[in-house]
Amino acid sequence: MKKSIILILLLACSVTAYNQDNLKTQIESAVAAIENEHYEIYKDLHTHPEVSLMEIETAKKMAMHLEDIGFDVTRSFSANSLVGVLENGEGPVIMMRTDMDALPIKEQTGLPYASKVIMKDASGSEVPAMHACGHDMHMTLWLGTLNTLVTLKDKWSGTIIAVAQQAEEISGGAKRMTEDGLFEQFPVPAYALAYHVNAELPAGSVGYYPGPIFGGVSSVDIHIHGYGGHGAMPHTTIDPVVIASRIVLAIQTLVSREIEPFQPAVVTVGSIHGGSKHNVIPDRVDLQLTVRFFSDEVYEQIISGLKRITRGVGLSAGLPEDRLPEVIPLEGVTPPVANDPALVNKAILSMEEMLGTGNIHKVNPSTVGEDFGMYGRTKENVPIALFWLGAVGKEKYDDHIKNSTPLPGLHNAAFHPDFYPTFRGGAAAMTKTMIDLFNGKLE
């Protein structure tokens, strides 16, 4: 009897292993069958970038490709963004998002299909355009994954919500989509997934973090008032240049002495402007700051600290109440990308089965910003997960490790992903993850 039970269990395990290996092979084959076609799509997107809020032709291309593989597409949802829906029987709803916008950077990759685009941005200024943050790769992977899922639709059941979003680089597209009713007009997803290419990981590998992976971002203006006068008679003035200098030094203690050490945060003064002549003490100096954070509580602590410190410095300089420094957080705060730990840990199981454990890396959080986090902060409380996807070719990566050769980073005019290994690994891993989530394998 015991031998019979053992044999049955062994047979069941063998069948399960065979089914997993068979699915892995089918995914790899399906991805391989479309990689050359998607390379052409990638090159077209790379050659014809469009900056934030101007992604008109890019959105048309994404809509056309989605419709070609059977999605019901709502174009111009929330300006240039679009939403595709594919129903494939009963099952969970899963959202996959890509961003579409390029950066105002002149490309210096030397690629035969490098961008030479000069275009008008949303303000009407002429700017160069380049996909220096890999959004062309994001779009191509998004399409490749969706195409593979359609090819293998007999392996899963549920509904895909495919979101192509404008204006990620200026942190406005995701917020606008949620405010315009994304989760009211379309099925609410059980999960929302996304990739971001990584300029330090080997192409086709995946980086993950089961928690806040990208920081929140806020821009803050500080206006420092004083009483100007002749530079030869500073005793007759209250010098805002000196006050500004004291403030720049004083706010360095916010992170080093006030924020709990295990709570990452950054406060950087990126710009200081004041005065017009060597011998004139001005009436005003302006500071521009970037603030990075991983929790709302830390952000509120930083803003409160900036107001307290600047007020104290102003008072110590003898300024009256009506001329104390003004701390003005600007609109459009980008929240942290707070990955749902349970969802990340589920997805990594699938990605390891597809790519092998050696290609899955737990990474540290990064203080870069990404507005994908907005999709997890609505009243629907959708679990989200964003993964780094390695994009560095093997030769470049090996040379970097062996000789410490610098690698072009994101937003660098020389950055571009190594297409084929990035596409193969990314599309295969995300396809397997979504199939497993659709089938409840990761519950």
N, C-alpha and C positions, 0 to 999 in steps of 0.2 A: 504493500500500500504506500509506504513512504517512498519507495523507489519510483512509483507511478507519479506521485505528487512532484517529486524532484524533476522527473522527465518533462512533466507538463510545464513546470516553471521555466526549465531550461529552453523548451520549445517556444514559450511565450516571449522570453528574453531574446531569443534568436530572431523571431518574427519582428519584434520591435526594432532591433538593431538593423535588420534588413530594410524595414520600411524607412528608417531614418537615413540610412546610406543611400537608398534608392531616391528619396526626396532630395538629398544633397546633390546627387548626380544630376537629377532632373533640373534643379535650379542652376547648377553650373553650366549645363548644356544650353538652357534657355538664355542665360546671360551671354554666353559665348556667341550664340546665334545672332544677337543684336548689337554686339559691341562695335562693329565697324560702322554700322548705320548711325549709332549714337556718337561715334567719334566725329562724324560729319556734322551732326547737330551741335556738338560741343564747339567745333571750330567756327561754325557760323555764329553761335552766341558770343564766342570770344572775340571774333572780328567785328561784331556789331553791338557793342555795349551801349547801354542807356543809363544815365545817372538817375538818382532818386527823384521820384515823382514824374519822370519822363519815360517810363518803361512801356510805351505804347506799342511799338512794334514787337518788342519781346513778349508782351502779354498775348498778342495775337498769335505768335508762334506757339506759345505754350498751350493756348486754347485749341489750336488746330491739331497739335500732336495728341492732346487728350481726346478730342473728338474722334480722331482716326482709330484709337484703340477702344472706343466704345463708351467713353464717359459722357454724361449729360453735363454740359458746361454752362455756367452762368458767367458771362463776360462782364467786365467793367463793374464788378461788385466792389464797392468801396474804392472808387476811382479806377486805377489801373490793375488792381488785384482781380483774381478770378478764383472760382470754386468749381471743381469737378466732382461729380457723384457717380459712383458705380455700385449698383446693388447686385449682390450675388447670393440670394437666398437669405435665410434666417441666420442671425449671428450678430456679433458685436459690431459696433461702428468704430473704425480707426481712422484717425486723421494723419496725413503726412504732409508736411509743409516744406516749401522751398521759398527762398527769397530771389529777387530778380534784378536788383539794381547794381550798377557799377559805381566806381569811384572817380572823382575828377583828378585823375593821375595820368601823366603821359607815359605810355608803356615803353619799357626798355628790356624786354625779354629776348629780343632777337629772333623770335619765332617767325616762320614764314607766314603764319596767319595772324600776326600781331595786329592789335587795333591801331588804326591811324585816325580814329574818329575825333573830330572837334564838333561839339554840339552846344546848343543853348541849354543851360540848366533851368530850374523852375523860376529863377529870378530874372532870366533873360540874358545872363552873362555867358560869353563863349568860354567853354572849358574843354580840356581833353577828357577822354573817357577810357577807362580800362577796368577789366574784372580782376582787380588786384586782391580781392578777398575771396575769390573762388566761387562766386555765385553762379558763374557759368557751369562749373562742375556740379554745384548743388542742383541746378535745374536739370542737367543731363542725367545725374544719378536718380533724381526724382522720377523723371520720365522712364528711365531704364528699369527701376524697381516696379513701377506701376505696369509697365509693359510685361514684365516677367510674371507679375501676379495675374494679369489677364490671361497669359499663356497657360498658367497653371491653375486656372480658376476651379478646376475639378478637385483641387486639393484643399480648398478652404470655403468657408461660407460666412457671409456678412456684408458690410457696406464700407466702401472706402470714400473718405472725404479728402480730396486732393486740393490743397490750397497753394496757390502761387501768389506771393505777397510782394507788394511794392515797398519801397522806402525803408528797408531795414537799416541802411547805413545812416540814416538820420533819425532812426528810432521813432518812426511814426506809423508805419504800415500796420503792424499788429494791433496797436491800440485802436486805430481807426476801424479795422475790420471787426473787432469785438464790439465797438460802440455802434457800428452800423448794423449789428444784428446777426453776426455770423452764426451764433449758436441758437438764435431764434428762427432764422430762415432755413437752416439746414440741420440735419440730425446731429444731436449732441454726441461727440465721440466718447467712447470709454477710455481711449488713450490718444495722445497726440505725440508724434515722433518727428525728429529732424536730425540732419547731419550738419556739421560745419567742418570743412577741410582744415587740416592741421599742417603747418609748415615745418614741423620738427619731428613728426612720426613717419616711419616707413610707409610707403604707398600701399594702401589696401589694408592696413592694420586699423584697429579701433581703440580709441581712448575713452574711458568712461569715469564718471564720478557719481556715486549714489547720494546726491544732495545738491546744494547750490553749486553749479559748475562754472557759471559766468557771473561776474559782479553786476550790481546795479550801478547806474551812471546818472549823475546829476551835474549840471553846470550851475555855478553860483557866481554872481557879480557882487563885489563889495565896493561901494562908493565912500571914499574917505574925504571929508571936508576939512578945511582949515581956514586960516586967515592969511592971505598972501601979502607979499610986499617985496622990498628990495633985498637982494641976496646979501648985501653988505650990512644990513641991519636986521638980522634974524630975531633979535630980541623984541622987535615990534610985531612979530608974526606968530602964528601957530602953524608950524610947517607940516603939511600933510604928507610930504615925502618921507620925513622922519617917522611920522605916525605909521605910514604904510610899511616902512622897513621894520619897525617894531612888531607890527601885526604879522608880517610874513614869518618872522622868527617865532613869534609866540604861538601861532597856530600849528607849528610843527609838534608841539606837545600833545595835541589832540589825539593822534594815533599812538605816539610813543608812551604817553603817560595817563591817558584817560580811557582809551578803548581797551577792553579786556584782551589780553595777548592772543587768545585763541579765536578772536573775531577779526578776520582780515578786513582792512580798510586802507584807503589811500586818500590823502588830501594834498593836491598839487596846485601851486600857484603857477599858472601857465602864461600869464600876461600881467604886466604892470605898466601903466601909462600915466604920465603926469608932467606938467611943465612944458615950457616952450622956449626958454632961453637960459643961458648960463647963469645970469645974475638976477633971475626973477624967481621968487618963491611962489608957487601956484596956490590957487584956492582949492584945488581938488586933485586927487589921484584915484585911479580906478584899477582894481584887481579883478582878474578873471580866473576862476578856479574850476578844476574838475574834481569830483568826489566819487569814489568807488566804495561799494559796500555789499555785504551779503545778507543783511537782514534789515527790515524796516526800523527796528529799534536802534540799530547802530547809526542808520542814516539820520534819524531824529536826534540822536545824541550829538552827532557831528554838527548839524545845523544849529542846535541849541548852544553848543560850545563856541561856534563861530560868532554868534550874536553876543555871547557873554564876554569873550576875549576882546572882540573889537570895541565893545562898549567900555570895558575896563581900560583899554589902552587910550581910548578917546578921552575918558574922564581924567586919566592921569596926566594927559597933555594939556588939560585946562579947557577942553571944549565944553560949551553949554549943551543942554539936552537937545536943542533943536539943530545942532550941527554934529551930532554923534554919527559914527559910521553906519551905513545902511548895508545890511546883508540881504541879498535878494536871490533866493533860489529860482531859477528859470523854469518855465513850464516844460513839460515833456520829459519828466523823469523816467528813465528806463529801469524797470525793476530787475532784480537778479533772475537768472534762469535757474529756478529751483527745481531740479530734477526730482521726480518722485522716486525714493529709494527702492520701493518694492518693484516698480515698473523697470527701473534700470537693472536690478538684480535678475529679474525674469529675462529681460532681453539679452543679457550677457550670456545666459545659458545657451540660447539659440545661436548667438554669434560665435561662441566658442565651438559649437558643433560644426558650424560652417567653415570657420577660418582656422581653427586650432587655438589652443590656449596661448601659444607663443605669439599670436598676433592680436591678443586682447590685453590692453594695458590700463591699469588703474592710474589715473593722473591726478595731479593736484588741481584745485580750482584755479581759474584764471580771472584777473581783474578786467579783462576786456568785456565790452558790452554786447548784448544781442537781444532784440526785442521779442524773441520767441517766448520768453518768460511770461509775457502778457496773456498768452492763451491759458495759462494755469492759474490766473488770478481773477477770473470772472466768478459770478455767483454759481456757475455750474461746477466749479472746482474740478476741472479736468486734469487727471494725472498726465504730466508731460515728461519727456525724456529727450535730451539733445546729446548727441555723441560726437566726439572728435573723430574725423576720418583722416588717417595718415595720407599724405599726398607727395612725399619726397621719394624720388626714384632711387633704386638700390645703389647705383654707383655714387650718386651725390651723398646719400645717407652714409654709406660706408666710408667715403672720404671725409665726411664731417666727423664721424666717430674716430677715425684713425688719425687724422691730421688737424682736427679742430677747425676745419674750413668753415667759415660762416655760411649759413643758409639764408637766402632771402626770406624775410618774414611776411606775414599778411600785411597788406597795405603797402608793400614795397613794389616799386616799378618793375622789378626783375622777377617777381614771384609768378610761378605757374605750376599747376600740379602735373605729375606724370600720369597721363590719362589712363592707359590701359589697366595697370594694376590697381589704381584708385577706383576706377569704374567697376572692375570685376569684384574686388573685395567688398566695396560699398553696396553694390546692387545685390550681391548674393547674401550678405549678412542681413540687410534690411528686409529682403524678401523672406528669408527663413524666419526672422523675428515676427513679421506680420502674420505669416501663415500659422505659426505656433500660437500667437495671441488670438487669432480668429478661431482656432480649433480648441482653445481652452487648455492647451498642453502646458502652459506656464502658470496655470491657476494653483 
